[in-house]
Amino acid sequence: MLNSAAKIGFSRFFRALCGAIFLFACLTECAAQDANAETRAKIEETGQIITVKTTEGEPQPSDFYRYTFYLPPSATGCRISEKSLVDEMDPTRPPPDMALVALSSFGAPGQYQTLGCVIYAQRDLKNVRAEVSDLAMGSAKISRKMMEIRYGMRIAKRKRYSFPPSQNLVTTYFLRTFNCLDIPENHFREIYFTLKIPEDALAGIYQGKINISAENMESSSIGLSMEVFPFKLRLAPDKKYGMYYNLTVKGKFKEKDAIAREIQDLTEHDIQCIYDAGLRPEHRLDTDGNIVSDFEKIEQSLQILRENHFRGMVIMDPGLLKLAELAGKARHGVAAKLPADEAGKKRFAENILGDAFFLKTAKNAMAHLKAIQKKYPELELTLTQLDEVFNDGRLPVYVALTKAAKQVDGFKYYITFHMLNEKADGMRKEMAPHVDIGCLHMYSWEWWLARGHTAEEYRGELKKNHSLAAAYYNPVGVYYTAKWYRLIMGLENWQSPFAWHLPWKYDSKKGDPFNDLDGAMGDHIFGFYSKEDESLVSTRIWEGFREGVTDLKYIHTLEELIKEKKPGEAVRKAQAYLEQIRGKLAVPSNLPHDDPKWIGTRRECPYTAAMADQFSAEDLQNIRCLIARRIEELLK
């Protein structure tokens, strides 16, 4: 028989051995990849071409949920440990030795708060279930119906969406409704519990239970505690969130139930703007060669948004590029196609501004759009033309089309662009009079900062140009984690010049949505309604996004109370704590930048990577908790 010390020593030795075997496997895999051929991949956002490795054979690992360490036997046949939503799952790292006794968290009325755990099966477990009780505080209750239970689904995700399928890493990506599932021996599952705290919940600490059971396992009861704060959070009016989202698929509207659930999901994540890339008038030539414009789809789309209680900004394309092409065909019998070369685009722009027929047709189309806008005052139509206008000589065409559109006033204009080089700095000056919301390409913004520029410098530029800044941090690679999105939408956004965050895209998927490797390129998915699940499928990055929005709400609520309260000790402490947080933020200058070799790695966005290194999930929760305590002190 081994004594306790010997058992512990053997356990540590066995874990170290498993770790060494895993490390050897990783090094062997890396060595094999280094020996493979290379291919060229296009960075669609900027037009850059980079070189990446390729590999041979089956790209997907055989088993996504197997853990590789030794766990001492448990009477229940499993080990359950706490797991933060924004932390990445590491199948090589054993959980704490102590069994999970309780999960606890905190939140304000109206807030969503997610808690999580991991079930490590030490034998085959059949029909594993998780059930939650009501949460009670004396006679006050929060119904179990306010709790959504989901499991983490792991997939092979391309390192970057434009990379070949063989360049992938396994990650816990999707969150799917958890009813019951089997967990084989030496495998794990992540389970997440998201509570919507009722708007009218009384302040105090609510207690409940989580029961984990299986057909062949003794039930495990885990305590559940939620502190509800005596205040509601405020949404910063100058920090808004939007999403690229299409009501249609291949030109046809999604099913009514799918649209309703997805718009509800967007609203529950504080989305106040939808950019529908499929929303535009249908311009065509009739049999007599006359231009005909159909606005029916626009009215149908706006009516759908109204019926689903969406309020806010709607970005759409007025279709003037198509009109410019048709104008040439209507007059000359040949469509004026947009040239591929930069010189050709410049001539195209000059020609359409000198074409009285096109300008008259464009004015009529814009007048029709303005009439539609008046019917839907709760939806602010904002217009966009082209995309990434600093690429391929597009800027003159964008300027020409926008001048044509501005023959009718009353609209704002949105566009995307990058800040990759000095040429782009010059083009921003040319673009400035023709844009109201300029949306920055994600890593180019961080590279610009790394060169020594500052957010304050860009704020000055925006003020001079009377425009607003936006950013679109798209989930382009596996390194865009839940933690990244929490930081980007929260602490980073707090100090940024951005009035909007508008990622692309809510549900860009090809083939099987749960297979990132089956299309020519990878998917961009935050969430979508699944017929298979008969419910909404979410993702960890989408919930990380909401966590960041919530972090900013806490900060903004504290900042507003500081302004409202008379000077005193509580105000001084609150101000001091906010300054303390600012002092902990990573410095964006002098970080690695302007090197294509970082594309497809976490160093692609050097500032966000530095912030992720600076703050753990526990740090972020502690910051939120301490802000809440400062708010409570100000309210006394």
Secondary structure as GFF3:
##gff-version 3
##sequence-region A 1 636
A	DSSP	alpha_helix	4	34	.	.	.	ID=ss1
A	DSSP	beta_strand	38	43	.	.	.	ID=ss2
A	DSSP	beta_strand	48	53	.	.	.	ID=ss3
A	DSSP	beta_strand	78	82	.	.	.	ID=ss4
A	DSSP	beta_strand	102	107	.	.	.	ID=ss5
A	DSSP	beta_strand	112	121	.	.	.	ID=ss6
A	DSSP	beta_strand	125	132	.	.	.	ID=ss7
A	DSSP	beta_strand	135	137	.	.	.	ID=ss8
A	DSSP	beta_strand	140	142	.	.	.	ID=ss9
A	DSSP	three_ten_helix	144	146	.	.	.	ID=ss10
A	DSSP	beta_strand	147	158	.	.	.	ID=ss11
A	DSSP	beta_strand	168	177	.	.	.	ID=ss12
A	DSSP	beta_strand	181	183	.	.	.	ID=ss13
A	DSSP	beta_strand	188	196	.	.	.	ID=ss14
A	DSSP	beta_strand	204	214	.	.	.	ID=ss15
A	DSSP	beta_strand	217	228	.	.	.	ID=ss16
A	DSSP	beta_strand	240	244	.	.	.	ID=ss17
A	DSSP	beta_strand	248	249	.	.	.	ID=ss18
A	DSSP	beta_strand	252	253	.	.	.	ID=ss19
A	DSSP	alpha_helix	256	268	.	.	.	ID=ss20
A	DSSP	beta_strand	271	275	.	.	.	ID=ss21
A	DSSP	beta_strand	282	285	.	.	.	ID=ss22
A	DSSP	beta_strand	291	294	.	.	.	ID=ss23
A	DSSP	alpha_helix	296	307	.	.	.	ID=ss24
A	DSSP	beta_strand	312	316	.	.	.	ID=ss25
A	DSSP	alpha_helix	320	332	.	.	.	ID=ss26
A	DSSP	alpha_helix	342	353	.	.	.	ID=ss27
A	DSSP	alpha_helix	356	375	.	.	.	ID=ss28
A	DSSP	beta_strand	379	384	.	.	.	ID=ss29
A	DSSP	alpha_helix	395	405	.	.	.	ID=ss30
A	DSSP	beta_strand	412	417	.	.	.	ID=ss31
A	DSSP	alpha_helix	422	431	.	.	.	ID=ss32
A	DSSP	three_ten_helix	432	434	.	.	.	ID=ss33
A	DSSP	beta_strand	437	441	.	.	.	ID=ss34
A	DSSP	alpha_helix	442	450	.	.	.	ID=ss35
A	DSSP	alpha_helix	455	465	.	.	.	ID=ss36
A	DSSP	beta_strand	468	472	.	.	.	ID=ss37
A	DSSP	alpha_helix	482	487	.	.	.	ID=ss38
A	DSSP	pi_helix	488	492	.	.	.	ID=ss39
A	DSSP	alpha_helix	493	495	.	.	.	ID=ss40
A	DSSP	beta_strand	498	501	.	.	.	ID=ss41
A	DSSP	beta_strand	507	508	.	.	.	ID=ss42
A	DSSP	beta_strand	524	525	.	.	.	ID=ss43
A	DSSP	beta_strand	528	530	.	.	.	ID=ss44
A	DSSP	beta_strand	535	539	.	.	.	ID=ss45
A	DSSP	alpha_helix	540	564	.	.	.	ID=ss46
A	DSSP	alpha_helix	569	584	.	.	.	ID=ss47
A	DSSP	three_ten_helix	596	598	.	.	.	ID=ss48
A	DSSP	three_ten_helix	602	604	.	.	.	ID=ss49
A	DSSP	alpha_helix	606	614	.	.	.	ID=ss50
A	DSSP	alpha_helix	617	635	.	.	.	ID=ss51
###
